[in-house]
Amino acid sequence: MKRIVIAAAFATVALADPEPLSPDLPAPPPYRYHQTTLLRKFDSTYAPTKNETKVEDVYPIEGRMYFHRLVMKNGQPVSPEKQAKEDKREAEFRDSILKGFKPKHDEEMTDLTTRFTTEELERAFAMEEVGREVLNGRPCVIYKYQGRTGRTLHVGGQYQKFFDVAVEMIRGRLWLDAAERQPARIEVRLKRPATLMFGLLVYIKQVKIDVEWDRLEKGVWWPREAEGYVDARYYIIKSFIMHGRVVNDGFAKLPGDSRTAKAVDKP
């Protein structure tokens, strides 16, 4: 999903030294897949202002990070000129990784479940088993959860302050695969509207996020579909209302010795 980023932050990033690529960054699964993103934005009266669809080929570069190559936008294949720009962007992406730096415009699809330990999640959220269900042919345990007051998740960087506040604001349900204890589905909701202060006043009226994972192989799960909606205001009067949906499909495992994969146009 898209992020709200203050213009000043862009300037700061542009002037900063390249960020070293963390050696602790989890290696992406050796799969290539297609990603379809649908994005709709609305004004303060809920009238649509943007409706965009794009299809990308996603594959690991140097076994370190996923690269997203645009192949289609709003139903139209990209032009030869745009393909050349994508080639250049991929070359720069690879060069950054080989030099040990995080690509300037990285598009890694981070699986947040790899960033937090089970112990950290249990400290931050109160969880209660509420039932069982077969999801996509696999038995799952369903938990109801809500953030504990005063608890945080350690993510570091510019988003740490958000997580300091967000944990106690959210609640939802989690489907955990009974055999492998991996998330199979999660629903995230706000307990109530919230006001945050990050150098600007942000009023969040509503947030809904639903994510489902696919089991690619034993122990390897990856988001298959994610849908989100946010209704917020910043600087009191400016609106940020957006609905997005991301679908990953066409997973193809790469050879064991493959460090990258060439993109293949989606049929």
N, C-alpha and C positions, 0 to 999 in steps of 0.2 A: 504494500500500500504506500501511497505518497506521504511525504512528511511535511509538516509545517516548518519552514525554515526562515528565519529572519534574514533580511538582506545583508545586514552587517556580518552575519555569520559567514556568508559567502565570501565577503571581502577578507575576512580573517583567514579562511581556509586557503584562499588564493595566494596570500602572502606568506603562509606558513611553509616550513620545510616539509618535504615528503614524509609521510608517516611510515615508519618501518613496518613491514609485514610481520605480524606476530607469529612466533614459532609455535604458539599454543593454539592457533586457529585450526579448528577441525577440518580435515581434508574432506572435500565433497565426495559423495558416493560416485563411483565411476560409471555414471549414466549420462546419456544424452536424452533430452526430451524437448517437447514443444510447450511453449507457454503462451496462452491467450489472455490478454488483459482487457477488461472493459471498464471504462471510467466515465462517470457522469458527475458533473458539478452543477450546483444550483445557486441562485441568488437568495437574498433574504426573504423573498416572497415564495421561495421554492419553485420558481420558474427555471427550467434547465438553461444553462449557459454553455455547457460543453458536453459532447458525447463522442468518445473516442474509443476505438478498438485497435489493438495491435497484436500481431503474432510474432513471436521471437523463437529462434532456435537457441537452446541453452546447452552448454557443454563446458567441461572443465578445461582450464588452461594450465599447463605444467603441473597438473595434479593438485593445484592449490586453491583456485577460486573459479567459480562459474562465470562464463562470459555470455552475455545476451546479445545475439545478433538479430537485428530487425529484418524481417523478410516480408512483412505485409502490414499496411496501415489503412484502416477504414475500408477494408475489402480490396485494396489495390496493392499489387506487388511493388516493392521498392524499385526505383529507377536504377539504371546502370551507374549513374553518378552517385546515388546514395549507397549502392553496393560498394563502390570504391572507398567511400568515407567509412563504411563499416570495416573494410579491410584494414584501413589505416588505424582505426580505433582499436581493432584486435591486436595489431602489431604493437601499438603503444601499451596496451594492456599487458601483453606478454613480456615486453621489455621491462616494465616496472617490476613485475614478479621476479624476473631473472636477476634484477638488480637488488632484490630484497625489499622493495617498497610496495605499499598498497596502491593499486591503480588509482589515479586521480578521480575518475568517475566510475568507481567500482559498482557493479550491479549484482553483487553476491546476494543470493537469496538465503539469508541466515535462518537456520532452524533454531528458534529461541530455546527449544528444549535442550540443546547442547550447551547452552551458556550458563545454566544454573544447576547446581547439584540438588539431589533429592532432599538432602538435609536443609539446604537453603530455602527450597520451596515450602517444606513443612514448617519452617520457622515463620515464613511470611504469610502463609495461608492456613486457615482452619478448614479441614476437609472432613466430610462425613459421607460414608457409603450410603447410597439411597436406592440401589437396585442393580440389576444385571440385564444385559441385552445382547443379542447377536447383531453385530454391525459388519456389513460386507462379508458375511460368512464366518466371522470370528467372534467367539464369546468375549464380552467386555464387562468390566465392573464400572458402574456409574457413580461418580462422586459429586456432591455439591460442595462448593468452596466459596470462601469469602476472605478478603484481605484482613489481616490482624492489624489493629490500631497500633501505630507507631513502628511497624515493621517495614523493612525495605528489601529490595533485591539489588544486589551489587552488579551493576553493568558498567560503571565508570563513564568517563567522558561527558559530553554535553547532555546526555539523556538521563544521567544519574538523578538529577533533581526531580525530573518527571516521575521516575519510579519511586522516589521517596514518598511522593504524594499518592501516586496512582494505586499502589498496593492496597491501601485501606479503602479506596473508592470503589474497587471492583468486586464482582461476584460472578458466579457462573456455574457451569457443569463441565465435568471432564469424563470422557470415556477412556478407560485404560485397558489395553489388551490384556486379557487374563493370563495368557501364557508367557508373553514376553515383557509385560509391564511397561509397554510403550504407549504414548498417547495416540489414540485412534481418532478422536474428535474432541473439540473443545468449543465451548460457548463462553464469550466474555461480554459482560454487561456492566453498566454503571449502577451502583446502589442508588444514587440520586444525582441530580445536576450538581456540578462542582465548579468552583472558581479557583483558578491557579494564577500565580504571579511568577513570571519568568522574565522580568524586565518589561513585560507588557501584560495587560490584564486579559486573561483568557477565561471565558465562561463556556463550559462544556455542558450542553443540554442533554445530549444523548450519544451513546456509543454502542454499537453492536458489531461483534466480530465472531464469525463462525469459521472453523478450520477443520478439514478432514484430511487424514493421512492415508497414503497407500503403503502397503508392505511390499517393498521391492524384492526382498529376499530375507532370510532369517536375520533378525537384528537390525535390518536397514529399513527405516521408514522415512517417507518424504511427503511433504504437503501435496495433496492431489487437487484440492479446491479450497479457496479462501474467499470469503465474502465479508465486506465490512461497510458500515455506515457511520458517519460522524456528523453531528450538528453542533457547531460551536460558533462563538463570537470572540473576536479579539479587538483590542482597542475599543471595547464597548460596542461599537457600531458595525465593524466590518465582519461579514459573515464568512464562514468556512463550512459549507455543506456539501458532502461528497458521498457517493456510493461507488464502490469498486468491487470487482469480481475477478479473481485470477484462477485459471484452470490449467493444470499441468497434465499432459498426456503424452502418449507415444514414447514411453520410456524404453530405451535400448541400452543394454549394458555394453560397455566398451571392453576390448580385449584387456587382459590383465596387465600387459606391459605398455598399454597406451597411455600417453601423457596428455593427449588432447584429442579432439575429434573434429572433423570438418562438418560444418553445418549442412543439412540436407533440407531443401525446401519442403514445407508441409504440403501434402497433396491437397 
